[in-house]
Amino acid sequence: MKENETETLTFGYTPAEYGKFKKYGWRFLILYSVLYSALYCVRLNLANAGPEMISGLGFSTADIGILTATLFWSYAVGMLIGGRASEVFGSTRFITISVLASVTVNILFCFTSSLPVMLVLWAVNGLVQAMNWPAGCEVLAEWWPGKSRGFAMGFASAFSGFGQAFATLTVALGLFLFPSMGWRSAFFVPAVFPIVFFMIYILFTKASPEKIGLKAYHEENPEIEKAEAEMRELVQKNGKLYPYKYLLKEGYFVRTLVMHVFCGFSRYGLLTWVPMYFIERFNVDIMEGLFASLALPIGMGIGCLVMPTITDHLQDRMTIIPASSFAAMACLVVLLFLDPRTTVGFLLIEVMLFIAGFFIYAISGILNTIAIDAGGRVFNGTANGLVGFTGYMGAGFQSILYGFIVAHIGWPMLFVSIAGFCALIGGMGLIKRK
């Protein structure tokens, strides 16, 4: 095989350069994914600590709903702004600020019992946490070409699913090690993990091939190369905010945003309230409730790893969304959770939680892959910021809505509405992209 043919097969690199490129690509993917999963320990810890805060501070489920909604909405705003800002000011800077600031907020959270102060701190936490994911996706696109990007996005998104389980375990660890601290241990102990993984990440990763003496890779698909070149010209011609206009005039991308709103309702509706459901309806203590709910985020992580990877082999990623399956799985969860006296026992409920998580979060992984494809290497941070914005707007609204529903209507309506949102996602997924 001639040398120029070999370079075509290795994205413009010589075999030696390609080996170095892949080494650093894998290094970034693994270490960033682990770091991002650790950030969930200082984001979702409040939801897991909710029952302890209710008993220790006299808060209601509506209060916990307002607190979690505050983070989701500030996170949404941060994603909307931070996606483009990370492209302009640098991804490494944004990743660093997000980790250090979020850990600081969690430590400060331990020193207050005032709901208004908590609201302010948790809003700040949402803003700084939002800096991380778009910046990480921007770097990911530098190391993973389009032909394998579904796998890479699925891998990183899967670790966010596992991060939800990680967050549950770190809260349980805090309550176990420092029972005298009560709910405060759920904010102090989890803050250790992001710092440790951030130090490892900074030492062993680079933000782009240029940082290790390589040129940027060439896409095998000439249409992608052409599209990225056109994007660069458009940004230079129309200004730094043009990527928003470019993306929002694309019909399939707007549909992706709408689907992600419903995904935010479904995903975080389960994550936020299932631990409390176990505690209230099955009369278990907080530790049992946390561990009983672990099947949900584990299923989410595995679903997000498997489904986006499959899309690498499809011509149209949107056709992979099995709408009827999502709706059916959500309805199964509803049927099991509507009656806590069911004779099927915890085991089948755990299986159903796993299945529901698998399919619901697989949707999110696919939508994130669509976003990174839409923006390419030029402004995928903007694209993922927009997708994250819509998803977390949905997550914020579900906290308020479901906090009210649980307090005043009851648990059955929560699961019925989640099933309805899954059905809407499935119906939209059947619409073929033009």
Contacts in CASP RR format, 6 or more apart in sequence:
PFRMAT RR
TARGET T0000
AUTHOR 0000-0000-0000
METHOD contacts of the structure
MODEL  1
MKENETETLTFGYTPAEYGKFKKYGWRFLILYSVLYSALYCVRLNLANAG
PEMISGLGFSTADIGILTATLFWSYAVGMLIGGRASEVFGSTRFITISVL
ASVTVNILFCFTSSLPVMLVLWAVNGLVQAMNWPAGCEVLAEWWPGKSRG
FAMGFASAFSGFGQAFATLTVALGLFLFPSMGWRSAFFVPAVFPIVFFMI
YILFTKASPEKIGLKAYHEENPEIEKAEAEMRELVQKNGKLYPYKYLLKE
GYFVRTLVMHVFCGFSRYGLLTWVPMYFIERFNVDIMEGLFASLALPIGM
GIGCLVMPTITDHLQDRMTIIPASSFAAMACLVVLLFLDPRTTVGFLLIE
VMLFIAGFFIYAISGILNTIAIDAGGRVFNGTANGLVGFTGYMGAGFQSI
LYGFIVAHIGWPMLFVSIAGFCALIGGMGLIKRK
3 14 0 8 1.000
6 14 0 8 1.000
6 15 0 8 1.000
7 13 0 8 1.000
7 14 0 8 1.000
8 220 0 8 1.000
9 220 0 8 1.000
10 17 0 8 1.000
10 18 0 8 1.000
11 18 0 8 1.000
11 21 0 8 1.000
11 145 0 8 1.000
11 217 0 8 1.000
11 218 0 8 1.000
11 219 0 8 1.000
11 220 0 8 1.000
12 18 0 8 1.000
12 215 0 8 1.000
12 217 0 8 1.000
12 218 0 8 1.000
13 19 0 8 1.000
13 21 0 8 1.000
13 214 0 8 1.000
13 217 0 8 1.000
17 214 0 8 1.000
20 212 0 8 1.000
20 214 0 8 1.000
21 143 0 8 1.000
21 209 0 8 1.000
21 214 0 8 1.000
21 217 0 8 1.000
24 143 0 8 1.000
24 205 0 8 1.000
24 206 0 8 1.000
24 209 0 8 1.000
24 212 0 8 1.000
25 143 0 8 1.000
25 144 0 8 1.000
27 204 0 8 1.000
27 205 0 8 1.000
28 139 0 8 1.000
28 140 0 8 1.000
28 143 0 8 1.000
28 205 0 8 1.000
28 206 0 8 1.000
29 140 0 8 1.000
29 143 0 8 1.000
29 144 0 8 1.000
29 152 0 8 1.000
29 155 0 8 1.000
29 156 0 8 1.000
31 197 0 8 1.000
31 200 0 8 1.000
31 201 0 8 1.000
31 204 0 8 1.000
31 205 0 8 1.000
32 136 0 8 1.000
32 139 0 8 1.000
32 140 0 8 1.000
32 156 0 8 1.000
32 201 0 8 1.000
32 205 0 8 1.000
33 155 0 8 1.000
33 156 0 8 1.000
33 158 0 8 1.000
33 159 0 8 1.000
34 159 0 8 1.000
34 197 0 8 1.000
34 201 0 8 1.000
35 95 0 8 1.000
35 99 0 8 1.000
35 194 0 8 1.000
35 197 0 8 1.000
35 198 0 8 1.000
35 200 0 8 1.000
35 201 0 8 1.000
36 132 0 8 1.000
36 133 0 8 1.000
36 136 0 8 1.000
36 156 0 8 1.000
36 159 0 8 1.000
36 160 0 8 1.000
36 163 0 8 1.000
37 159 0 8 1.000
37 160 0 8 1.000
37 161 0 8 1.000
37 162 0 8 1.000
37 163 0 8 1.000
37 166 0 8 1.000
38 163 0 8 1.000
38 166 0 8 1.000
38 193 0 8 1.000
38 194 0 8 1.000
38 196 0 8 1.000
38 197 0 8 1.000
38 198 0 8 1.000
39 98 0 8 1.000
39 99 0 8 1.000
39 102 0 8 1.000
39 129 0 8 1.000
39 132 0 8 1.000
39 194 0 8 1.000
40 160 0 8 1.000
40 161 0 8 1.000
40 163 0 8 1.000
40 164 0 8 1.000
40 166 0 8 1.000
40 167 0 8 1.000
41 163 0 8 1.000
41 166 0 8 1.000
41 167 0 8 1.000
41 170 0 8 1.000
41 190 0 8 1.000
41 191 0 8 1.000
41 193 0 8 1.000
41 194 0 8 1.000
42 102 0 8 1.000
42 103 0 8 1.000
42 105 0 8 1.000
42 106 0 8 1.000
42 125 0 8 1.000
42 129 0 8 1.000
42 187 0 8 1.000
42 190 0 8 1.000
42 191 0 8 1.000
42 194 0 8 1.000
43 71 0 8 1.000
43 75 0 8 1.000
43 102 0 8 1.000
43 125 0 8 1.000
43 126 0 8 1.000
43 129 0 8 1.000
43 167 0 8 1.000
44 163 0 8 1.000
44 164 0 8 1.000
44 167 0 8 1.000
44 168 0 8 1.000
44 271 0 8 1.000
45 106 0 8 1.000
45 167 0 8 1.000
45 170 0 8 1.000
45 171 0 8 1.000
45 186 0 8 1.000
45 187 0 8 1.000
45 190 0 8 1.000
46 53 0 8 1.000
46 64 0 8 1.000
46 67 0 8 1.000
46 68 0 8 1.000
46 71 0 8 1.000
46 122 0 8 1.000
46 186 0 8 1.000
46 187 0 8 1.000
47 64 0 8 1.000
47 68 0 8 1.000
47 271 0 8 1.000
47 272 0 8 1.000
47 275 0 8 1.000
48 167 0 8 1.000
48 168 0 8 1.000
48 171 0 8 1.000
48 172 0 8 1.000
48 186 0 8 1.000
48 275 0 8 1.000
48 290 0 8 1.000
49 171 0 8 1.000
49 183 0 8 1.000
49 186 0 8 1.000
49 187 0 8 1.000
50 59 0 8 1.000
50 64 0 8 1.000
50 183 0 8 1.000
50 276 0 8 1.000
51 275 0 8 1.000
51 276 0 8 1.000
51 279 0 8 1.000
51 286 0 8 1.000
52 175 0 8 1.000
52 182 0 8 1.000
52 183 0 8 1.000
52 186 0 8 1.000
52 286 0 8 1.000
53 59 0 8 1.000
53 64 0 8 1.000
53 183 0 8 1.000
54 60 0 8 1.000
54 61 0 8 1.000
54 63 0 8 1.000
54 64 0 8 1.000
56 182 0 8 1.000
56 183 0 8 1.000
57 113 0 8 1.000
57 183 0 8 1.000
59 115 0 8 1.000
60 407 0 8 1.000
61 276 0 8 1.000
61 403 0 8 1.000
61 406 0 8 1.000
61 407 0 8 1.000
62 403 0 8 1.000
62 404 0 8 1.000
62 407 0 8 1.000
63 115 0 8 1.000
64 403 0 8 1.000
65 272 0 8 1.000
65 399 0 8 1.000
65 400 0 8 1.000
65 402 0 8 1.000
65 403 0 8 1.000
66 119 0 8 1.000
66 399 0 8 1.000
66 400 0 8 1.000
67 115 0 8 1.000
67 118 0 8 1.000
67 119 0 8 1.000
67 122 0 8 1.000
68 122 0 8 1.000
68 272 0 8 1.000
68 396 0 8 1.000
68 399 0 8 1.000
69 395 0 8 1.000
69 396 0 8 1.000
69 397 0 8 1.000
69 399 0 8 1.000
69 400 0 8 1.000
70 119 0 8 1.000
70 122 0 8 1.000
70 123 0 8 1.000
71 122 0 8 1.000
71 123 0 8 1.000
71 125 0 8 1.000
71 126 0 8 1.000
71 129 0 8 1.000
72 126 0 8 1.000
72 268 0 8 1.000
72 392 0 8 1.000
72 393 0 8 1.000
72 394 0 8 1.000
72 395 0 8 1.000
72 396 0 8 1.000
72 399 0 8 1.000
73 123 0 8 1.000
73 392 0 8 1.000
73 393 0 8 1.000
73 396 0 8 1.000
74 122 0 8 1.000
74 123 0 8 1.000
74 124 0 8 1.000
74 125 0 8 1.000
74 126 0 8 1.000
74 127 0 8 1.000
74 130 0 8 1.000
75 126 0 8 1.000
75 127 0 8 1.000
75 129 0 8 1.000
75 130 0 8 1.000
75 392 0 8 1.000
75 395 0 8 1.000
76 130 0 8 1.000
76 388 0 8 1.000
76 389 0 8 1.000
76 390 0 8 1.000
76 391 0 8 1.000
76 392 0 8 1.000
76 393 0 8 1.000
76 394 0 8 1.000
76 395 0 8 1.000
76 396 0 8 1.000
77 127 0 8 1.000
77 130 0 8 1.000
77 389 0 8 1.000
78 126 0 8 1.000
78 127 0 8 1.000
78 130 0 8 1.000
78 131 0 8 1.000
78 389 0 8 1.000
79 130 0 8 1.000
79 133 0 8 1.000
79 134 0 8 1.000
79 384 0 8 1.000
79 385 0 8 1.000
79 386 0 8 1.000
79 388 0 8 1.000
79 389 0 8 1.000
79 392 0 8 1.000
80 385 0 8 1.000
80 386 0 8 1.000
80 389 0 8 1.000
82 94 0 8 1.000
82 130 0 8 1.000
82 131 0 8 1.000
82 134 0 8 1.000
82 135 0 8 1.000
82 385 0 8 1.000
83 134 0 8 1.000
83 135 0 8 1.000
83 138 0 8 1.000
83 381 0 8 1.000
83 382 0 8 1.000
83 384 0 8 1.000
83 385 0 8 1.000
84 240 0 8 1.000
84 241 0 8 1.000
84 243 0 8 1.000
84 244 0 8 1.000
84 379 0 8 1.000
84 381 0 8 1.000
84 382 0 8 1.000
84 385 0 8 1.000
85 94 0 8 1.000
85 131 0 8 1.000
86 94 0 8 1.000
86 131 0 8 1.000
86 134 0 8 1.000
86 135 0 8 1.000
86 136 0 8 1.000
86 138 0 8 1.000
86 381 0 8 1.000
87 138 0 8 1.000
87 243 0 8 1.000
87 379 0 8 1.000
87 381 0 8 1.000
87 382 0 8 1.000
88 240 0 8 1.000
90 135 0 8 1.000
90 207 0 8 1.000
91 135 0 8 1.000
91 136 0 8 1.000
91 138 0 8 1.000
91 139 0 8 1.000
91 207 0 8 1.000
92 135 0 8 1.000
92 139 0 8 1.000
92 207 0 8 1.000
94 131 0 8 1.000
94 132 0 8 1.000
94 134 0 8 1.000
94 135 0 8 1.000
95 131 0 8 1.000
95 132 0 8 1.000
95 135 0 8 1.000
95 136 0 8 1.000
95 201 0 8 1.000
96 198 0 8 1.000
96 202 0 8 1.000
97 128 0 8 1.000
97 131 0 8 1.000
98 128 0 8 1.000
98 129 0 8 1.000
98 130 0 8 1.000
98 131 0 8 1.000
98 132 0 8 1.000
98 135 0 8 1.000
99 132 0 8 1.000
99 194 0 8 1.000
99 195 0 8 1.000
99 198 0 8 1.000
100 198 0 8 1.000
101 124 0 8 1.000
101 125 0 8 1.000
101 128 0 8 1.000
102 125 0 8 1.000
102 126 0 8 1.000
102 128 0 8 1.000
102 129 0 8 1.000
102 194 0 8 1.000
103 191 0 8 1.000
103 194 0 8 1.000
103 195 0 8 1.000
105 121 0 8 1.000
105 122 0 8 1.000
105 124 0 8 1.000
105 125 0 8 1.000
105 128 0 8 1.000
106 125 0 8 1.000
106 187 0 8 1.000
106 188 0 8 1.000
106 190 0 8 1.000
106 191 0 8 1.000
107 187 0 8 1.000
107 188 0 8 1.000
107 191 0 8 1.000
108 121 0 8 1.000
109 118 0 8 1.000
109 121 0 8 1.000
109 122 0 8 1.000
109 184 0 8 1.000
109 187 0 8 1.000
110 181 0 8 1.000
110 184 0 8 1.000
110 187 0 8 1.000
110 188 0 8 1.000
112 118 0 8 1.000
112 121 0 8 1.000
130 392 0 8 1.000
133 384 0 8 1.000
133 385 0 8 1.000
133 388 0 8 1.000
134 381 0 8 1.000
134 382 0 8 1.000
134 384 0 8 1.000
134 385 0 8 1.000
135 381 0 8 1.000
136 156 0 8 1.000
137 153 0 8 1.000
137 156 0 8 1.000
137 368 0 8 1.000
137 371 0 8 1.000
137 372 0 8 1.000
137 380 0 8 1.000
137 381 0 8 1.000
137 384 0 8 1.000
138 380 0 8 1.000
138 381 0 8 1.000
138 384 0 8 1.000
139 207 0 8 1.000
139 208 0 8 1.000
140 149 0 8 1.000
140 152 0 8 1.000
140 153 0 8 1.000
140 156 0 8 1.000
140 372 0 8 1.000
141 149 0 8 1.000
141 372 0 8 1.000
141 376 0 8 1.000
141 377 0 8 1.000
141 380 0 8 1.000
142 207 0 8 1.000
142 208 0 8 1.000
142 209 0 8 1.000
142 216 0 8 1.000
142 377 0 8 1.000
143 152 0 8 1.000
143 208 0 8 1.000
143 209 0 8 1.000
144 151 0 8 1.000
144 152 0 8 1.000
145 217 0 8 1.000
145 219 0 8 1.000
145 220 0 8 1.000
146 219 0 8 1.000
146 221 0 8 1.000
146 224 0 8 1.000
146 373 0 8 1.000
147 220 0 8 1.000
147 221 0 8 1.000
147 312 0 8 1.000
148 312 0 8 1.000
149 312 0 8 1.000
149 369 0 8 1.000
149 372 0 8 1.000
149 373 0 8 1.000
150 308 0 8 1.000
150 309 0 8 1.000
150 311 0 8 1.000
150 312 0 8 1.000
150 369 0 8 1.000
151 308 0 8 1.000
151 309 0 8 1.000
151 312 0 8 1.000
153 308 0 8 1.000
153 365 0 8 1.000
153 368 0 8 1.000
153 369 0 8 1.000
153 372 0 8 1.000
154 304 0 8 1.000
154 305 0 8 1.000
154 307 0 8 1.000
154 308 0 8 1.000
154 309 0 8 1.000
154 365 0 8 1.000
154 368 0 8 1.000
154 369 0 8 1.000
155 305 0 8 1.000
155 309 0 8 1.000
157 301 0 8 1.000
157 304 0 8 1.000
157 305 0 8 1.000
157 308 0 8 1.000
157 361 0 8 1.000
157 364 0 8 1.000
157 365 0 8 1.000
157 368 0 8 1.000
158 301 0 8 1.000
158 302 0 8 1.000
158 303 0 8 1.000
158 304 0 8 1.000
158 305 0 8 1.000
159 301 0 8 1.000
160 301 0 8 1.000
160 304 0 8 1.000
161 297 0 8 1.000
161 298 0 8 1.000
161 299 0 8 1.000
161 300 0 8 1.000
161 301 0 8 1.000
161 304 0 8 1.000
161 361 0 8 1.000
162 297 0 8 1.000
162 298 0 8 1.000
162 301 0 8 1.000
163 297 0 8 1.000
164 271 0 8 1.000
164 296 0 8 1.000
164 297 0 8 1.000
164 300 0 8 1.000
165 294 0 8 1.000
165 297 0 8 1.000
165 298 0 8 1.000
166 193 0 8 1.000
167 190 0 8 1.000
168 275 0 8 1.000
168 290 0 8 1.000
168 291 0 8 1.000
168 293 0 8 1.000
168 294 0 8 1.000
168 297 0 8 1.000
169 294 0 8 1.000
170 189 0 8 1.000
170 190 0 8 1.000
170 193 0 8 1.000
171 186 0 8 1.000
171 189 0 8 1.000
171 190 0 8 1.000
171 290 0 8 1.000
172 287 0 8 1.000
172 290 0 8 1.000
172 291 0 8 1.000
173 189 0 8 1.000
174 181 0 8 1.000
174 185 0 8 1.000
174 186 0 8 1.000
174 188 0 8 1.000
174 189 0 8 1.000
174 190 0 8 1.000
175 182 0 8 1.000
175 185 0 8 1.000
175 186 0 8 1.000
175 286 0 8 1.000
175 287 0 8 1.000
176 287 0 8 1.000
177 185 0 8 1.000
177 189 0 8 1.000
178 184 0 8 1.000
178 185 0 8 1.000
178 188 0 8 1.000
178 189 0 8 1.000
179 185 0 8 1.000
181 188 0 8 1.000
206 212 0 8 1.000
208 216 0 8 1.000
209 215 0 8 1.000
209 216 0 8 1.000
209 217 0 8 1.000
210 216 0 8 1.000
216 377 0 8 1.000
218 225 0 8 1.000
219 225 0 8 1.000
219 228 0 8 1.000
224 376 0 8 1.000
227 376 0 8 1.000
228 376 0 8 1.000
228 377 0 8 1.000
228 378 0 8 1.000
231 243 0 8 1.000
231 246 0 8 1.000
231 375 0 8 1.000
231 376 0 8 1.000
231 378 0 8 1.000
231 379 0 8 1.000
232 378 0 8 1.000
234 242 0 8 1.000
234 246 0 8 1.000
235 242 0 8 1.000
235 243 0 8 1.000
235 378 0 8 1.000
235 379 0 8 1.000
238 245 0 8 1.000
243 375 0 8 1.000
243 378 0 8 1.000
243 379 0 8 1.000
243 382 0 8 1.000
243 383 0 8 1.000
244 382 0 8 1.000
244 386 0 8 1.000
246 379 0 8 1.000
247 253 0 8 1.000
247 374 0 8 1.000
247 375 0 8 1.000
247 379 0 8 1.000
247 382 0 8 1.000
247 383 0 8 1.000
247 386 0 8 1.000
248 254 0 8 1.000
248 386 0 8 1.000
250 374 0 8 1.000
252 318 0 8 1.000
252 370 0 8 1.000
252 433 0 8 1.000
252 434 0 8 1.000
253 370 0 8 1.000
253 371 0 8 1.000
253 374 0 8 1.000
253 383 0 8 1.000
253 386 0 8 1.000
255 428 0 8 1.000
255 431 0 8 1.000
256 367 0 8 1.000
256 370 0 8 1.000
256 371 0 8 1.000
256 374 0 8 1.000
256 387 0 8 1.000
257 386 0 8 1.000
257 387 0 8 1.000
257 390 0 8 1.000
258 390 0 8 1.000
258 428 0 8 1.000
259 363 0 8 1.000
259 367 0 8 1.000
259 425 0 8 1.000
259 428 0 8 1.000
259 429 0 8 1.000
260 364 0 8 1.000
260 367 0 8 1.000
260 387 0 8 1.000
260 388 0 8 1.000
260 390 0 8 1.000
260 391 0 8 1.000
261 390 0 8 1.000
261 391 0 8 1.000
261 393 0 8 1.000
261 394 0 8 1.000
262 394 0 8 1.000
262 421 0 8 1.000
262 422 0 8 1.000
262 424 0 8 1.000
262 425 0 8 1.000
262 428 0 8 1.000
263 360 0 8 1.000
263 363 0 8 1.000
263 364 0 8 1.000
263 367 0 8 1.000
263 391 0 8 1.000
263 421 0 8 1.000
263 425 0 8 1.000
264 364 0 8 1.000
264 391 0 8 1.000
264 392 0 8 1.000
264 394 0 8 1.000
264 395 0 8 1.000
264 398 0 8 1.000
265 394 0 8 1.000
265 395 0 8 1.000
265 397 0 8 1.000
265 398 0 8 1.000
265 417 0 8 1.000
265 418 0 8 1.000
265 421 0 8 1.000
266 330 0 8 1.000
266 360 0 8 1.000
266 418 0 8 1.000
266 421 0 8 1.000
266 422 0 8 1.000
266 425 0 8 1.000
267 300 0 8 1.000
267 357 0 8 1.000
267 360 0 8 1.000
267 361 0 8 1.000
267 364 0 8 1.000
267 395 0 8 1.000
268 394 0 8 1.000
268 395 0 8 1.000
268 396 0 8 1.000
268 398 0 8 1.000
268 399 0 8 1.000
269 395 0 8 1.000
269 398 0 8 1.000
269 399 0 8 1.000
269 402 0 8 1.000
269 414 0 8 1.000
269 418 0 8 1.000
270 296 0 8 1.000
270 333 0 8 1.000
270 353 0 8 1.000
270 356 0 8 1.000
270 357 0 8 1.000
270 360 0 8 1.000
270 418 0 8 1.000
271 296 0 8 1.000
271 297 0 8 1.000
272 398 0 8 1.000
272 399 0 8 1.000
272 402 0 8 1.000
273 402 0 8 1.000
273 403 0 8 1.000
273 406 0 8 1.000
273 414 0 8 1.000
274 293 0 8 1.000
274 296 0 8 1.000
274 353 0 8 1.000
275 286 0 8 1.000
275 289 0 8 1.000
275 290 0 8 1.000
275 292 0 8 1.000
275 293 0 8 1.000
276 406 0 8 1.000
277 337 0 8 1.000
277 411 0 8 1.000
277 414 0 8 1.000
278 284 0 8 1.000
278 288 0 8 1.000
278 289 0 8 1.000
278 292 0 8 1.000
278 293 0 8 1.000
279 285 0 8 1.000
279 286 0 8 1.000
279 288 0 8 1.000
279 289 0 8 1.000
280 411 0 8 1.000
281 340 0 8 1.000
281 411 0 8 1.000
282 289 0 8 1.000
282 292 0 8 1.000
282 340 0 8 1.000
284 292 0 8 1.000
292 346 0 8 1.000
292 350 0 8 1.000
293 353 0 8 1.000
295 350 0 8 1.000
295 351 0 8 1.000
295 353 0 8 1.000
295 354 0 8 1.000
296 353 0 8 1.000
296 354 0 8 1.000
296 356 0 8 1.000
296 357 0 8 1.000
297 357 0 8 1.000
298 354 0 8 1.000
299 353 0 8 1.000
299 354 0 8 1.000
299 355 0 8 1.000
299 357 0 8 1.000
299 358 0 8 1.000
299 361 0 8 1.000
300 357 0 8 1.000
300 358 0 8 1.000
300 360 0 8 1.000
300 361 0 8 1.000
301 357 0 8 1.000
301 358 0 8 1.000
301 361 0 8 1.000
302 358 0 8 1.000
303 357 0 8 1.000
303 358 0 8 1.000
303 359 0 8 1.000
303 361 0 8 1.000
303 362 0 8 1.000
304 361 0 8 1.000
304 362 0 8 1.000
304 364 0 8 1.000
304 365 0 8 1.000
306 358 0 8 1.000
306 362 0 8 1.000
307 320 0 8 1.000
307 362 0 8 1.000
307 365 0 8 1.000
307 366 0 8 1.000
308 362 0 8 1.000
308 365 0 8 1.000
308 366 0 8 1.000
308 368 0 8 1.000
308 369 0 8 1.000
310 320 0 8 1.000
311 317 0 8 1.000
311 320 0 8 1.000
311 366 0 8 1.000
311 369 0 8 1.000
314 320 0 8 1.000
316 432 0 8 1.000
316 433 0 8 1.000
317 366 0 8 1.000
317 369 0 8 1.000
317 370 0 8 1.000
317 373 0 8 1.000
318 366 0 8 1.000
318 370 0 8 1.000
318 429 0 8 1.000
318 431 0 8 1.000
318 432 0 8 1.000
318 433 0 8 1.000
319 432 0 8 1.000
320 366 0 8 1.000
321 363 0 8 1.000
321 366 0 8 1.000
321 425 0 8 1.000
321 426 0 8 1.000
321 429 0 8 1.000
321 430 0 8 1.000
322 359 0 8 1.000
322 426 0 8 1.000
323 423 0 8 1.000
323 425 0 8 1.000
323 426 0 8 1.000
323 427 0 8 1.000
323 428 0 8 1.000
323 429 0 8 1.000
323 430 0 8 1.000
324 426 0 8 1.000
325 359 0 8 1.000
326 359 0 8 1.000
326 360 0 8 1.000
326 363 0 8 1.000
326 422 0 8 1.000
326 423 0 8 1.000
326 425 0 8 1.000
326 426 0 8 1.000
327 419 0 8 1.000
327 420 0 8 1.000
327 422 0 8 1.000
327 423 0 8 1.000
327 426 0 8 1.000
327 427 0 8 1.000
329 352 0 8 1.000
329 355 0 8 1.000
329 356 0 8 1.000
329 358 0 8 1.000
329 359 0 8 1.000
329 360 0 8 1.000
329 422 0 8 1.000
330 356 0 8 1.000
330 359 0 8 1.000
330 360 0 8 1.000
330 418 0 8 1.000
330 419 0 8 1.000
330 420 0 8 1.000
330 421 0 8 1.000
330 422 0 8 1.000
330 423 0 8 1.000
331 419 0 8 1.000
332 352 0 8 1.000
332 355 0 8 1.000
332 356 0 8 1.000
333 352 0 8 1.000
333 353 0 8 1.000
333 355 0 8 1.000
333 356 0 8 1.000
333 415 0 8 1.000
333 418 0 8 1.000
333 419 0 8 1.000
334 415 0 8 1.000
334 416 0 8 1.000
334 418 0 8 1.000
334 419 0 8 1.000
336 342 0 8 1.000
336 344 0 8 1.000
336 348 0 8 1.000
336 349 0 8 1.000
336 352 0 8 1.000
337 349 0 8 1.000
337 411 0 8 1.000
337 412 0 8 1.000
337 415 0 8 1.000
338 411 0 8 1.000
338 412 0 8 1.000
338 415 0 8 1.000
338 416 0 8 1.000
340 411 0 8 1.000
342 349 0 8 1.000
359 422 0 8 1.000
360 422 0 8 1.000
363 425 0 8 1.000
367 387 0 8 1.000
368 384 0 8 1.000
368 387 0 8 1.000
370 387 0 8 1.000
371 380 0 8 1.000
371 383 0 8 1.000
371 384 0 8 1.000
371 385 0 8 1.000
371 386 0 8 1.000
371 387 0 8 1.000
372 380 0 8 1.000
372 381 0 8 1.000
372 383 0 8 1.000
372 384 0 8 1.000
373 380 0 8 1.000
374 380 0 8 1.000
374 383 0 8 1.000
375 381 0 8 1.000
375 382 0 8 1.000
375 383 0 8 1.000
376 383 0 8 1.000
401 417 0 8 1.000
402 414 0 8 1.000
402 417 0 8 1.000
405 413 0 8 1.000
405 414 0 8 1.000
405 417 0 8 1.000
406 414 0 8 1.000
END
